[in-house]
């Protein structure tokens, strides 16, 4: 409980450290003091416990199984670990079947969207976790596995012998696929203050002497991000959005640092990733992109570049640059066949910088590309498309004019359909396009094609989506107050959250994200299971496959897993729901949804039935 987070991940966040620690602890639990009994009459002075015929393995069975599951989920299809934080590459993980399902590690702050299988398996990972003793400054880092390879990879732990790289470069924000603000690394403290936590009375762990690693610089940082969206109910489009403002607010004074990643299926063989990164409140912003750091590769940019003097971030050299207002493309060639194309939406006064720097996973250099902008805020909008061969399924992207400054409408033109993506800062924002579509939601995706099976409308966390296929109206999400938690580790029949609200019973919310705010101090996220009614009609219980990891009492909230802090205040929850509109075999559009959304007729198509999920 003091070293692992409630989702099973060792607190340092490193795949390699987690695996090593868990293997060691399992061997100890299987053998240490096996069969031991306390002296006759002895009871622990803290809680009255005594042990007879001790079996540590049985006592830690459930958290140990969670830790094993984390190890398996972090294994890529080539059996190496996703090299989050201080993980040496390549580190082999346990032998297991490659993960076929999207997953959420909501206490550590990481989610992975998964589409396809076998050679067509794609995985898009977003990270928003807190700083810790073996962390990198990499909040909102993005990794992508597709076409049998890491096409956007993580970095490395220690530099390889003979390389000119350093650990400083490997841990820096600029070395990761995220955004650098004001040329600085992320961190829990800076000229704007500190996110390091000072000990409070409710942080104590009854029966356990305080543990120094909770309070070293980094591990005591209250700088974790917040999940905003995680929806994988619709296999054609999956979305994850997180805010990690605390990663930079004390360093650079940002008031928003937020990324939205959507994994979109083109067909059985191809995908693309829509990538929307919003930053507000600083002066300069560098969108950093590299490809697979262990591969020899070439980088070409669609706009002519000229030599640029100097270096960037102390490690990027051989600079070439150009400034443009137009759309541009970066092409990473990773061999004879494999390529990564990144389409960047137009934005005024964007400086494109191509550079070379230590590859981190090899001896030589790798190419990097930077999109640089200045001002009090900006939004980077990209589409990443992995390709085998020379033909891209993505023919181009365009920003659609809208009547809302804080919303985005992005058109992605494919060879077989046209996609329109809506993304808003606030779910109350209304975004309308000139072709008659309208959206009031955090995220939506509309596909239009001559092929009936390639048409849909998909809305997440909103109450209005007007499309040529029909109009979705009505709330799809839920929110409220958690009055208690249940846990199989504490003897309850199921893990779950007792809430004050009457939620729809049964399996209608199964798989949805349950985002829990802990008194405004920290948020953890979970997957919903079956919802059951509480006795006497007193609210509901959201069962979950995940251990809650905290308790609620009259004094507030007490975490039972790392960092084991206590907060005064309420625990609240939000379940961002969805609605999906698709044609049935008969041709009429039908809707599946959470919440109370209804379907009305569109301009072109007949309307079918509305179905509760």
C-alpha positions as a printed NumPy array, in Angstrom:
array([[  0.   ,   0.   ,   0.   ],
       [  2.84 ,   2.426,   0.623],
       [  4.747,   1.727,  -2.604],
       [  2.138,   0.756,  -5.2  ],
       [ -0.658,   2.891,  -6.577],
       [ -4.199,   1.583,  -6.381],
       [ -4.162,   0.55 , -10.062],
       [ -1.214,  -1.77 ,  -9.334],
       [  1.652,   0.343, -10.712],
       [  4.792,   0.802,  -8.6  ],
       [  4.89 ,   4.485,  -7.66 ],
       [  8.043,   5.384,  -9.626],
       [  6.17 ,   4.837, -12.883],
       [  9.035,   3.052, -14.631],
       [  8.078,  -0.162, -16.428],
       [ 11.429,  -1.745, -15.573],
       [ 11.449,  -0.731, -11.891],
       [  7.874,  -1.94 , -11.532],
       [  8.656,  -5.35 , -13.017],
       [ 11.824,  -5.782, -10.965],
       [ 10.179,  -4.779,  -7.68 ],
       [  7.119,  -6.956,  -8.272],
       [  9.193, -10.064,  -9.081],
       [ 11.238,  -9.563,  -5.926],
       [  8.236,  -8.995,  -3.705],
       [  6.496, -12.095,  -5.047],
       [  9.5  , -14.249,  -4.186],
       [  9.559, -12.773,  -0.662],
       [  5.814, -13.266,  -0.183],
       [  6.056, -16.888,  -1.25 ],
       [  8.816, -17.779,   1.223],
       [  9.328, -15.218,   4.009],
       [  8.05 , -16.4  ,   7.446],
       [  5.889, -19.007,   5.767],
       [  3.88 , -20.793,   8.495],
       [  4.964, -18.333,  11.231],
       [  2.639, -17.767,  14.209],
       [  2.737, -14.923,  16.742],
       [  3.466, -15.814,  20.361],
       [  0.494, -17.045,  22.34 ],
       [ -1.661, -14.138,  23.481],
       [  0.06 , -11.513,  21.282],
       [ -1.982,  -8.874,  19.413],
       [ -0.737,  -5.846,  17.445],
       [ -1.071,  -2.677,  19.538],
       [ -2.199,  -0.667,  16.487],
       [ -5.146,  -2.715,  15.237],
       [ -5.378,  -5.89 ,  17.32 ],
       [ -4.18 ,  -8.174,  14.521],
       [ -2.287, -11.405,  15.185],
       [ -0.939, -13.971,  12.71 ],
       [ -1.231, -17.731,  12.912],
       [  0.313, -19.972,  10.236],
       [  1.248, -16.904,   8.199],
       [  0.764, -16.942,   4.411],
       [  1.968, -13.614,   2.986],
       [  1.218, -14.631,  -0.594],
       [ -2.468, -15.048,   0.255],
       [ -2.572, -11.751,   2.157],
       [ -1.252,  -9.766,  -0.826],
       [ -2.893, -11.844,  -3.551],
       [ -5.206,  -9.154,  -4.976],
       [ -2.702,  -6.261,  -5.141],
       [ -0.099,  -8.691,  -6.461],
       [ -2.419,  -9.753,  -9.277],
       [ -2.971,  -6.084, -10.154],
       [  0.787,  -5.497, -10.277],
       [  1.195,  -8.522, -12.564],
       [ -1.54 ,  -7.155, -14.838],
       [  0.294,  -3.821, -15.125],
       [  3.432,  -5.641, -16.269],
       [  1.479,  -7.491, -18.939],
       [ -0.352,  -4.414, -20.186],
       [  2.897,  -2.494, -20.652],
       [  4.413,  -5.153, -22.921],
       [  4.458,  -4.156, -26.591],
       [  3.894,  -6.758, -29.328],
       [  7.678,  -7.194, -29.757],
       [  7.81 ,  -8.245, -26.049],
       [  9.712,  -5.113, -24.978],
       [  8.272,  -2.812, -22.347],
       [  6.759,   0.53 , -23.201],
       [  9.783,   2.375, -21.866],
       [  8.021,   4.889, -19.643],
       [ 10.371,   6.941, -17.408],
       [ 13.636,   5.263, -16.372],
       [ 13.303,   2.054, -18.361],
       [ 16.333,   0.82 , -20.245],
       [ 15.511,  -0.091, -23.838],
       [ 15.117,  -2.883, -24.737],
       [ 13.84 ,  -4.432, -21.519],
       [ 11.911,  -7.641, -22.095],
       [  8.637,  -8.016, -20.287],
       [  6.853, -11.184, -19.22 ],
       [  5.788, -13.546, -21.986],
       [  2.146, -12.785, -22.681],
       [ -0.366, -12.272, -25.465],
       [ -0.14 ,  -8.687, -26.796],
       [ -2.826,  -6.544, -25.227],
       [ -5.913,  -6.518, -27.477],
       [ -8.012,  -4.098, -25.423],
       [ -7.712,  -0.457, -24.503],
       [ -6.808,   0.081, -20.862],
       [ -6.683,   2.774, -18.219],
       [ -4.204,   3.016, -15.332],
       [ -6.067,   5.838, -13.694],
       [ -4.072,   6.314, -10.475],
       [ -0.691,   6.32 , -12.214],
       [ -2.081,   8.566, -14.949],
       [ -1.758,   6.658, -18.19 ],
       [ -4.149,   5.357, -20.815],
       [ -3.669,   3.312, -23.974],
       [ -6.104,   3.068, -26.887],
       [ -5.892,  -0.212, -28.801],
       [ -7.317,  -1.046, -32.219],
       [ -6.978,  -4.114, -34.428],
       [ -4.991,  -7.278, -33.868],
       [ -1.962,  -9.162, -35.161],
       [  0.067,  -7.233, -37.722],
       [ -2.669,  -4.56 , -37.786],
       [ -2.537,  -3.864, -34.031],
       [ -2.271,  -0.167, -33.165],
       [ -1.673,   1.336, -29.7  ],
       [ -1.791,   5.044, -28.828],
       [ -0.612,   5.93 , -25.296],
       [ -1.049,   9.194, -23.378],
       [  0.648,   9.874, -20.031],
       [ -0.388,  12.466, -17.391],
       [  1.161,  11.062, -14.212],
       [  2.856,  12.832, -11.336],
       [  6.575,  13.341, -10.883],
       [  8.394,  10.673,  -8.881],
       [ 11.945,   9.56 ,  -8.125],
       [ 12.498,   7.773, -11.464],
       [ 10.208,   9.902, -13.622],
       [ 10.978,  11.965, -16.68 ],
       [  9.617,  15.462, -17.301],
       [  7.18 ,  14.044, -19.831],
       [  3.58 ,  14.876, -18.906],
       [  1.234,  14.52 , -21.899],
       [  3.839,  12.449, -23.696],
       [  2.411,  10.504, -26.646],
       [  3.598,   7.128, -27.976],
       [  2.323,   5.214, -30.997],
       [  2.71 ,   1.564, -32.005],
       [  1.508,   0.668, -35.498],
       [  2.54 ,  -1.434, -38.484],
       [  4.563,  -3.726, -36.225],
       [  6.79 ,  -1.013, -34.725],
       [  7.022,   1.936, -32.369],
       [  6.503,   4.721, -34.864],
       [  6.643,   7.322, -32.065],
       [  8.772,   5.891, -29.289],
       [  9.747,   6.651, -25.727],
       [ 13.329,   7.582, -24.849],
       [ 15.814,   5.569, -22.729],
       [ 17.205,   5.333, -19.192],
       [ 21.006,   5.445, -19.171],
       [ 22.861,   6.515, -22.335],
       [ 24.4  ,   3.725, -24.365],
       [ 28.16 ,   3.264, -24.081],
       [ 29.896,   5.26 , -26.802],
       [ 27.03 ,   7.653, -27.399],
       [ 27.22 ,  11.417, -26.927],
       [ 23.911,  11.462, -25.119],
       [ 23.267,  12.095, -21.417],
       [ 20.679,  11.229, -18.823],
       [ 19.785,  14.942, -18.682],
       [ 18.715,  14.77 , -22.334],
       [ 16.756,  11.535, -21.846],
       [ 14.686,  12.929, -18.965],
       [ 14.12 ,  16.384, -20.458],
       [ 10.749,  17.514, -21.743],
       [ 12.243,  18.32 , -25.165],
       [ 13.294,  14.694, -25.694],
       [  9.669,  13.502, -25.474],
       [  6.735,  13.812, -27.855],
       [  5.017,  16.593, -25.935],
       [  5.154,  20.423, -25.802],
       [  7.97 ,  22.449, -24.219],
       [  6.809,  25.731, -22.674],
       [  9.107,  28.777, -22.465],
       [ 12.1  ,  26.534, -23.251],
       [ 11.916,  24.95 , -19.775],
       [ 11.555,  21.438, -18.429],
       [  8.376,  20.546, -16.586],
       [  8.635,  20.264, -12.814],
       [  6.805,  20.507,  -9.491],
       [  8.383,  23.819,  -8.452],
       [  9.704,  27.024,  -9.977],
       [  9.455,  30.789,  -9.841],
       [  5.647,  30.565,  -9.575],
       [  5.694,  28.443,  -6.411],
       [  5.738,  24.768,  -5.499],
       [  3.489,  21.735,  -5.901],
       [  5.461,  19.763,  -3.307],
       [  3.22 ,  18.643,  -0.464],
       [  3.935,  19.31 ,   3.21 ],
       [  3.   ,  16.555,   5.664],
       [ -0.458,  16.75 ,   7.151],
       [ -2.035,  14.753,   9.964],
       [ -4.294,  12.748,   7.639],
       [ -1.285,  11.652,   5.593],
       [ -0.24 ,   9.238,   8.357],
       [ -0.611,   5.506,   7.652],
       [ -2.027,   3.783,  10.761],
       [  0.244,   0.974,  11.879],
       [  3.041,   1.824,   9.418],
       [  6.01 ,   4.057,  10.292],
       [  6.267,   6.936,   7.839],
       [  8.144,   6.06 ,   4.689],
       [ 10.877,   8.427,   3.573],
       [ 10.217,   7.912,  -0.13 ],
       [  6.844,   9.615,   0.191],
       [  8.593,  12.861,   1.018],
       [ 11.69 ,  13.101,  -1.167],
       [ 11.608,  15.776,  -3.85 ],
       [  9.378,  14.523,  -6.641],
       [  7.584,  11.714,  -4.832],
       [  5.809,  14.277,  -2.672],
       [  4.81 ,  16.372,  -5.686],
       [  1.098,  17.022,  -5.953],
       [  1.502,  17.635,  -9.681],
       [ -0.455,  14.804, -11.255],
       [ -2.705,  15.593, -14.183],
       [ -6.431,  15.002, -14.558],
       [ -8.182,  12.694, -16.977],
       [-11.049,  14.444, -18.766],
       [-12.177,  11.864, -21.317],
       [-11.615,   8.166, -21.866],
       [-14.109,   6.464, -24.132],
       [-13.519,   3.19 , -25.956],
       [-17.139,   2.069, -26.465],
       [-17.065,   2.752, -30.209],
       [-14.402,   0.622, -31.952],
       [-14.128,   2.949, -34.952],
       [-13.111,   5.971, -32.844],
       [-11.588,   5.942, -29.349],
       [-10.618,   9.08 , -27.452],
       [ -8.592,  10.098, -24.443],
       [ -8.089,  13.621, -23.088],
       [ -6.035,  14.743, -20.106],
       [ -5.037,  18.036, -18.531],
       [ -1.584,  18.325, -16.944],
       [ -1.475,  22.015, -16.091],
       [  0.239,  21.21 , -12.764],
       [  3.251,  19.886, -14.677],
       [  4.074,  23.444, -15.788],
       [  2.095,  25.954, -13.723],
       [  4.845,  26.545, -11.14 ],
       [  7.609,  26.496, -13.765],
       [  6.114,  28.567, -16.577],
       [  2.849,  29.96 , -15.212],
       [  0.574,  28.103, -17.637],
       [ -3.162,  28.093, -17.013],
       [ -3.897,  25.262, -19.46 ],
       [ -1.801,  22.325, -20.67 ],
       [ -4.152,  19.809, -22.258],
       [ -3.985,  17.102, -24.915],
       [ -6.654,  15.147, -26.771],
       [ -5.743,  11.948, -28.626],
       [ -8.222,  10.064, -30.824],
       [ -7.371,   6.717, -32.429],
       [ -9.471,   6.445, -35.597],
       [ -9.881,   3.241, -37.569],
       [ -9.786,   3.61 , -41.367],
       [-10.292,  -0.107, -42.   ],
       [ -8.851,  -3.445, -40.865],
       [ -5.335,  -2.402, -41.879],
       [ -5.009,   1.323, -41.246],
       [ -5.558,   3.965, -38.591],
       [ -4.766,   7.592, -37.963],
       [ -4.43 ,   9.573, -34.73 ],
       [ -5.95 ,  13.013, -34.289],
       [ -3.801,  15.02 , -31.856],
       [ -5.005,  18.316, -30.318],
       [ -2.729,  20.09 , -27.818],
       [ -3.907,  23.277, -26.085],
       [ -1.621,  25.531, -24.01 ],
       [ -2.438,  28.874, -22.437],
       [ -0.72 ,  31.377, -20.174],
       [  2.957,  31.395, -21.215],
       [  5.087,  32.997, -23.955],
       [  6.562,  30.351, -26.259],
       [  5.576,  26.811, -27.178],
       [  7.539,  24.056, -28.916],
       [  5.639,  21.012, -30.175],
       [  8.25 ,  18.238, -30.142],
       [  8.089,  15.233, -32.449],
       [ 10.391,  12.315, -33.152],
       [  9.785,   8.846, -34.499],
       [ 11.266,   5.467, -33.553],
       [ 14.538,   6.284, -31.79 ],
       [ 16.238,   2.929, -32.331],
       [ 15.795,   2.917, -36.118],
       [ 17.892,   4.507, -38.832],
       [ 15.611,   7.014, -40.504],
       [ 15.219,  10.063, -42.689],
       [ 13.034,  13.107, -42.087],
       [ 11.584,  15.305, -44.797],
       [  9.419,  18.395, -44.283],
       [  7.038,  19.594, -46.992],
       [  8.116,  23.255, -46.747],
       [ 11.596,  24.394, -47.924],
       [ 13.921,  25.088, -44.995],
       [ 17.009,  27.249, -44.617],
       [ 20.007,  26.822, -42.29 ],
       [ 19.485,  28.216, -38.791],
       [ 22.277,  29.152, -36.402],
       [ 22.67 ,  27.875, -32.855],
       [ 21.19 ,  24.862, -31.111],
       [ 17.994,  23.944, -29.242],
       [ 17.705,  22.666, -25.675],
       [ 21.457,  22.03 , -25.575],
       [ 21.257,  18.829, -27.658],
       [ 19.566,  19.574, -30.995],
       [ 21.908,  20.769, -33.74 ],
       [ 22.166,  21.069, -37.548],
       [ 19.12 ,  23.288, -37.471],
       [ 17.057,  24.237, -40.514],
       [ 13.916,  26.337, -40.305],
       [ 11.116,  28.196, -42.05 ],
       [  8.084,  30.179, -40.898],
       [  4.658,  29.509, -42.384],
       [  0.948,  30.102, -41.887],
       [  0.011,  27.09 , -43.985],
       [ -0.539,  23.374, -43.437],
       [  2.649,  21.294, -43.592],
       [  3.71 ,  17.669, -43.409],
       [  6.583,  15.874, -41.686],
       [  7.546,  12.504, -43.207],
       [  9.695,  10.066, -41.204],
       [ 11.017,   7.283, -43.431],
       [ 11.851,   4.29 , -41.225],
       [ 13.16 ,   1.853, -43.82 ],
       [ 12.192,   0.674, -47.274],
       [  8.459,   0.505, -46.53 ],
       [  7.499,   1.931, -43.115],
       [  6.735,   5.64 , -42.86 ],
       [  5.116,   8.031, -40.417],
       [  3.33 ,  11.042, -41.863],
       [  2.328,  13.896, -39.574],
       [ -0.052,  16.481, -41.055],
       [  0.062,  19.771, -39.112],
       [ -2.928,  22.093, -39.374],
       [ -2.214,  25.686, -40.381],
       [ -1.565,  28.354, -37.731],
       [ -0.22 ,  31.865, -38.076],
       [  3.544,  32.386, -37.636],
       [  4.521,  28.775, -37.036],
       [  8.275,  28.23 , -37.224],
       [  9.217,  24.734, -38.348],
       [ 12.622,  23.587, -37.137],
       [ 14.26 ,  20.383, -38.345],
       [ 17.202,  19.18 , -36.267],
       [ 19.349,  16.216, -35.339],
       [ 20.15 ,  15.102, -31.813],
       [ 21.288,  12.082, -29.815],
       [ 18.98 ,   9.207, -30.677],
       [ 19.061,   8.005, -27.029],
       [ 18.474,   4.381, -28.037],
       [ 21.51 ,   4.213, -30.294],
       [ 25.005,   5.604, -30.736],
       [ 24.356,   8.208, -33.413],
       [ 21.818,  10.926, -34.079],
       [ 18.123,  10.843, -34.917],
       [ 16.008,  13.497, -36.652],
       [ 13.638,  15.72 , -34.67 ],
       [ 11.081,  18.267, -35.829],
       [  9.76 ,  21.207, -33.804],
       [  6.743,  23.439, -34.395],
       [  7.37 ,  26.728, -32.557],
       [  4.872,  29.477, -31.783],
       [  4.76 ,  32.545, -29.554],
       [  1.912,  34.359, -27.829],
       [ -0.259,  34.011, -24.76 ],
       [ -1.864,  30.779, -26.024],
       [ -1.877,  28.319, -28.909],
       [ -3.377,  25.044, -30.103],
       [ -1.347,  22.491, -32.048],
       [ -3.477,  20.259, -34.283],
       [ -1.932,  17.24 , -35.971],
       [ -2.906,  13.987, -37.65 ],
       [ -0.402,  11.126, -37.417],
       [ -0.716,   8.39 , -40.048],
       [  1.539,   5.294, -40.114],
       [  1.991,   3.919, -43.627],
       [  3.561,   0.849, -45.219],
       [  4.419,   1.676, -48.817],
       [  4.201,   5.011, -50.563],
       [  0.449,   5.566, -50.608],
       [ -1.171,   7.451, -47.721],
       [ -4.822,   6.853, -46.895],
       [ -4.964,  10.415, -45.499],
       [ -5.188,  12.814, -48.427],
       [ -5.079,  16.001, -46.38 ],
       [ -6.561,  17.939, -43.47 ],
       [ -8.243,  21.322, -43.132],
       [ -9.541,  23.519, -40.351],
       [-13.184,  24.468, -40.796],
       [-14.292,  27.995, -39.859],
       [-16.46 ,  27.981, -36.735],
       [-18.3  ,  30.553, -34.665],
       [-16.615,  29.524, -31.375],
       [-13.051,  30.588, -30.57 ],
       [-12.481,  27.806, -28.05 ],
       [-13.74 ,  24.984, -30.28 ],
       [-12.115,  23.2  , -33.196],
       [-13.629,  21.608, -36.273],
       [-11.076,  19.566, -38.209],
       [-11.752,  17.904, -41.565],
       [ -9.689,  14.795, -42.361],
       [ -9.979,  13.723, -46.008],
       [ -9.409,  10.009, -46.556],
       [ -9.384,   7.97 , -49.741],
       [-12.682,   6.315, -48.798],
       [-14.526,   8.836, -46.603],
       [-14.515,  12.309, -45.046],
       [-14.161,  12.71 , -41.27 ],
       [-15.07 ,  15.789, -39.245],
       [-13.685,  16.079, -35.71 ],
       [-15.03 ,  18.484, -33.09 ],
       [-13.114,  19.327, -29.905],
       [-14.026,  21.978, -27.323],
       [-12.384,  23.461, -24.241],
       [-15.693,  23.469, -22.381],
       [-18.608,  21.104, -22.916],
       [-20.967,  24.109, -22.867],
       [-19.319,  25.598, -25.979],
       [-21.356,  25.389, -29.176],
       [-19.388,  24.802, -32.365],
       [-21.138,  25.23 , -35.724],
       [-19.766,  24.798, -39.245],
       [-20.921,  26.391, -42.482],
       [-22.189,  23.059, -43.808],
       [-24.815,  22.884, -41.059],
       [-23.175,  20.641, -38.484],
       [-23.368,  21.709, -34.85 ],
       [-21.744,  20.291, -31.729],
       [-22.025,  20.965, -28.01 ],
       [-19.673,  18.391, -26.505],
       [-16.059,  17.931, -25.483],
       [-15.482,  15.639, -28.459],
       [-17.307,  14.362, -31.526],
       [-16.47 ,  12.531, -34.744],
       [-18.647,  12.42 , -37.863],
       [-17.841,  10.146, -40.817],
       [-19.41 ,  10.535, -44.274],
       [-18.858,   8.073, -47.101],
       [-20.457,   6.528, -50.167],
       [-20.096,   3.2  , -48.359],
       [-23.003,   2.755, -45.886],
       [-20.828,   1.07 , -43.257],
       [-18.46 ,   4.052, -43.208],
       [-21.033,   6.575, -41.947],
       [-21.529,   7.517, -38.304],
       [-21.873,  10.278, -35.725],
       [-20.156,   9.829, -32.356],
       [-20.391,  12.261, -29.427],
       [-18.596,  12.104, -26.064],
       [-19.561,  14.181, -23.012],
       [-22.099,  16.509, -24.546],
       [-25.77 ,  17.044, -25.278],
       [-26.   ,  18.116, -28.948],
       [-24.585,  16.837, -32.229],
       [-26.334,  17.89 , -35.451],
       [-25.125,  15.989, -38.543],
       [-26.339,  14.958, -42.017],
       [-27.112,  11.537, -40.492],
       [-29.417,  12.906, -37.817],
       [-29.33 ,  14.987, -34.653],
       [-28.402,  13.682, -31.216],
       [-29.945,  15.767, -28.421],
       [-29.816,  15.212, -24.667],
       [-27.301,  14.62 , -21.891],
       [-25.106,  11.51 , -22.106],
       [-22.985,  12.011, -18.962],
       [-23.422,  11.689, -15.193],
       [-21.898,  13.344, -12.16 ],
       [-22.404,  13.49 ,  -8.418],
       [-21.014,  12.749,  -4.957],
       [-19.365,   9.605,  -3.602],
       [-20.499,   8.809,  -0.074],
       [-18.47 ,   5.606,   0.433],
       [-16.287,   3.076,  -1.358],
       [-16.39 ,  -0.723,  -1.307],
       [-13.439,  -3.073,  -1.729],
       [-12.958,  -6.807,  -1.967],
       [ -9.699,  -6.287,  -0.074],
       [-11.721,  -4.918,   2.834],
       [-14.179,  -7.821,   2.71 ],
       [-16.892,  -6.376,   0.463],
       [-18.484,  -8.433,  -2.296],
       [-17.268,  -6.052,  -5.028],
       [-15.141,  -2.982,  -5.616],
       [-17.198,   0.113,  -6.144],
       [-18.389,   3.62 ,  -5.361],
       [-21.523,   4.335,  -3.36 ],
       [-23.067,   7.487,  -4.819],
       [-25.948,   9.709,  -3.814],
       [-27.547,   9.747,  -7.262],
       [-29.939,   7.304,  -8.939],
       [-28.019,   5.964, -11.947],
       [-29.333,   3.577, -14.623],
       [-29.161,   0.045, -13.262],
       [-27.38 ,  -2.851, -14.892],
       [-24.637,  -2.817, -17.508],
       [-25.459,   0.382, -19.402],
       [-22.4  ,   2.242, -18.097],
       [-20.038,  -0.743, -18.178],
       [-16.633,   0.227, -19.551],
       [-17.201,   3.963, -19.128],
       [-14.575,   6.001, -17.29 ],
       [-15.379,   7.044, -13.718],
       [-13.285,  10.14 , -12.993],
       [-13.064,  10.754,  -9.238],
       [-12.027,  14.141,  -7.889],
       [-10.553,  13.919,  -4.398],
       [-11.473,  17.226,  -2.736],
       [ -9.973,  19.207,  -5.619],
       [ -6.484,  17.975,  -4.68 ],
       [ -6.011,  14.935,  -6.918],
       [ -8.039,  12.799,  -9.314],
       [ -7.959,   9.05 ,  -9.96 ],
       [ -9.866,   7.272, -12.711],
       [-11.504,   3.864, -13.04 ],
       [-13.617,   1.724, -15.368],
       [-17.278,   1.258, -14.501],
       [-18.89 ,  -2.146, -14.128],
       [-22.48 ,  -2.999, -13.288],
       [-24.575,  -0.376, -11.462],
       [-26.798,  -1.627,  -8.637],
       [-29.461,   0.145,  -6.578],
       [-28.741,   0.758,  -2.908],
       [-31.237,  -0.572,  -0.392],
       [-34.093,   1.77 ,   0.443],
       [-33.66 ,   3.671,  -2.811],
       [-30.739,   5.559,  -1.292],
       [-28.623,   6.223,  -4.374],
       [-26.601,   3.698,  -6.368],
       [-23.354,   1.753,  -6.288],
       [-21.079,   1.816,  -9.325],
       [-19.256,  -1.483,  -9.228],
       [-15.805,  -1.54 , -10.811],
       [-13.125,  -4.057, -11.756],
       [-10.661,  -1.595, -10.191],
       [ -9.687,  -1.185,  -6.537],
       [-10.844,   2.294,  -5.388],
       [ -7.751,   2.759,  -3.215],
       [ -9.374,   5.315,  -0.897],
       [-12.053,   5.629,   1.771],
       [-14.56 ,   8.38 ,   2.493],
       [-15.524,   9.248,   6.064],
       [-16.8  ,  12.177,   8.09 ],
       [-13.336,  13.767,   8.071],
       [-12.893,  13.621,   4.306],
       [-10.858,  11.275,   2.081],
       [ -8.098,   8.872,   3.038],
       [ -6.006,   7.203,   0.341],
       [ -5.134,   3.575,   1.087],
       [ -2.473,   3.275,  -1.629],
       [  0.471,   5.453,  -2.637],
       [  0.883,   8.279,  -1.79 ],
       [ -1.538,   7.474,   1.082],
       [ -2.433,  11.114,   1.635],
       [ -5.591,  12.387,   3.305],
       [ -7.738,  15.307,   2.133],
       [-10.465,  17.336,   3.765],
       [-13.513,  17.654,   1.551],
       [-15.782,  15.604,  -0.697],
       [-15.12 ,  12.972,  -3.299],
       [-17.067,  13.679,  -6.473],
       [-17.316,  11.717,  -9.71 ],
       [-17.951,  12.324, -13.375],
       [-18.796,   9.702, -16.003],
       [-18.301,  11.15 , -19.52 ],
       [-20.891,   9.263, -21.542],
       [-21.331,   8.857, -25.266],
       [-23.85 ,   8.473, -28.075],
       [-23.163,   6.723, -31.378],
       [-25.328,   6.941, -34.48 ],
       [-24.807,   4.262, -37.183],
       [-26.835,   2.713, -40.015],
       [-28.363,  -0.677, -39.345],
       [-28.35 ,  -3.518, -41.86 ],
       [-31.674,  -2.165, -43.097],
       [-30.089,   1.216, -43.809],
       [-31.82 ,   3.373, -41.204],
       [-29.663,   5.112, -38.634],
       [-29.866,   3.757, -35.09 ],
       [-28.386,   5.18 , -31.915],
       [-26.737,   3.578, -28.912],
       [-26.109,   5.822, -25.93 ],
       [-25.661,   6.383, -22.261],
       [-27.707,   9.064, -20.544],
       [-30.897,  10.57 , -21.91 ],
       [-29.964,  11.446, -25.484],
       [-32.64 ,  11.2  , -28.169],
       [-32.453,  10.978, -31.943],
       [-34.244,  13.297, -34.345],
       [-34.304,  13.281, -38.152],
       [-31.372,  14.594, -40.154],
       [-31.397,  16.275, -43.509],
       [-30.572,  13.276, -45.684],
       [-31.232,   9.97 , -43.983],
       [-34.081,   8.04 , -42.423],
       [-33.985,   7.649, -38.661],
       [-34.268,   4.321, -36.904],
       [-34.42 ,   3.398, -33.248],
       [-32.735,   4.72 , -30.145],
       [-31.197,   2.002, -28.002],
       [-29.828,   2.204, -24.507],
       [-26.331,   0.809, -24.352]])
